Amino acid sequence: MSEYQYYEFRAIDRPLSQVEMAKLRAVSTRAEISPSGFVNHYEWGDLKADPSDWMRRYFDAFVYTANWASCRLALRVPLTTFGLAEIKPFEDGECLGIKASDTHWIIDWQQDGEDDERFEMDDGRGWMSRLAPLRDELLRGDLRALYLGWLAGVAGAAFDEDAADDDDDDGDALEPAVPPGLSALTAPQQALVEFLQIDADMLAAAVAGSSPLSPVFDGDAGQLDAWLGEWSPGEMAAILKLIAQGQGFDAERQVKARHAAWLKARRPPSDSQAQPRSVGALRELAQQAQGVRLAHEAHERALQKAEKRRQHEAHLRRLMDDVAPHWAAIEVHAQRATGASYEKAASALAELAQGYALTASREAFDRALRQWLVPHAKRGALLRRLTEAGLL
């Protein structure tokens, strides 16, 4: 299979101008380009531009996938969204990178998966719609996506044999402050877990240190009324003027930005741990979580196996309640004297053998089978199949 790479950029805060779209068109003649974004895929070549540069200049979101299991997500938010001390602890040098332009933070999640076939059947087009909402969550001060990026970096090395032999192993490094709500991830955050292939046991270990999310972020009508109550008539009039002047996009952007800032101001701080957990401690917790998970999965498999056995035995008892029609059906298969019909006869006889063993005895089946075989003693092909099935 040839190489396949998918690139999608999205402009959220403002549409692209005609001049900007012309510059993008000069890079690619076949890309889908609109005021809201750029989409293209490559099977033999590559994007003739630097995605990081485009994020600084044009776009607010970027998704990349390649069929050798590499993927990347980048989001751009205004510098005023976070202070440096607030977000830098999440940068791990493995998966999550954070850079600043003159006006924005550019947050970059990258992962090289171990499953070489991961994106072979995925053309990449569904990820942007699933992941782009993370940007709105970041604007509201939700740090869970950043923590997940940090966790993906340390989880990737959690059971890496090379890392275990590395003298510079990061096991003593401390995790950043744990955001609340890791036990109740949003749909975009769950998509990020899937996108980065975060180890489920490491995530379970992280959840143990996260407090519940405050109900203030449910987004109900009462909260919106409280927020709108803080607007002055002049501020509302300014927004309405923008809409009347055909600048609805700018009006919406300002309203969303103000609402996000209001929510962020009311978000409780990340959990402050008296004794922050080390990466090594997290990995130990992950191994414990793995043991619990494997035991639970084994228990579930045992329950499923027992249920299948119960259902099968119930079927056999129903079969043995009136066994004559089944012998008659087997006789029809034998009389057809074809390879396929002999296979069906052998299969039905094997099921009857189980029924007799359950409700009577195997000896009772053997006697019934010998009696049934009297007129079929010369059917060598049938006898061979019964022998292969362990019935003779």
C-alpha angles and dihedrals in degrees: 000000000000124000115277127194127176125201126186126172125183131198109210111159095046136004121251116259124235089254092053092048089051089054090051091048089055088061096048129019096191103040122115102249125180137150087271101049159318126264128180142143131207129207100176106008138040141235108286093218140064110260090206090057091049090050090054093047110031121001144062099198136030132183125187131179132175129190091238086073099262120135138173138190124188128182129186122210130171117272089240090066094076140012118234093246090052098059109019094080088067094059107102106172091235110068109351123058126177124195133170129223122189091278110013148045111235110205115196128194116189133174137175105205126214094224104087091194095050099111099023092103095032117084091194098240098118100055101075094059090049098045106033093077087068086078092063089049091053091049088056090054097257105152098182094102089055092049090049089053091052090046092050089057096052093037091056089062096037095102099016109136091208091053091052089061095043115112089207094056112155096223092120093052115110125235118242120255107298113242117227119252103042088135091059106043118182121242092261090049091050088050088053090052088053094043093052093037092230112195109257093219093051088050090051089052091051092049090059089068098046125095122219117277115259113253089229087090098060090106096225125163093260091061091049090051090052090050094047089049088068093059118099120223089248093054092050091047091053090056092048090051091055090053092047090050092055094257096119093138092059091044092053092047092052093047093049092046092050093047091048091051090049091052092045091054090056097046113111115241121262116276112285107216120204088211110025114214121248123227088248091055090049090052091051089051089049091054090050089048089050090054091050091046094049091048090050092048091049090050091049091049090050091051091048091048091050091049092050089049091050092050092047092050090049088053091050092050090052089049092051093048087076108012100162096082090053093054087049092052091049089052090054090053091049093049092055087065097204130129092246093048091049089053090053091048092051091048093049091047091051089054091048089051089057091048093051091046090052099045104024123355141292088249089060090054092047090054092048091047094050090051092049092049096057094093092039099051092116096051096103095176091053093047091050091055092048090051092050088051090054093245096119 
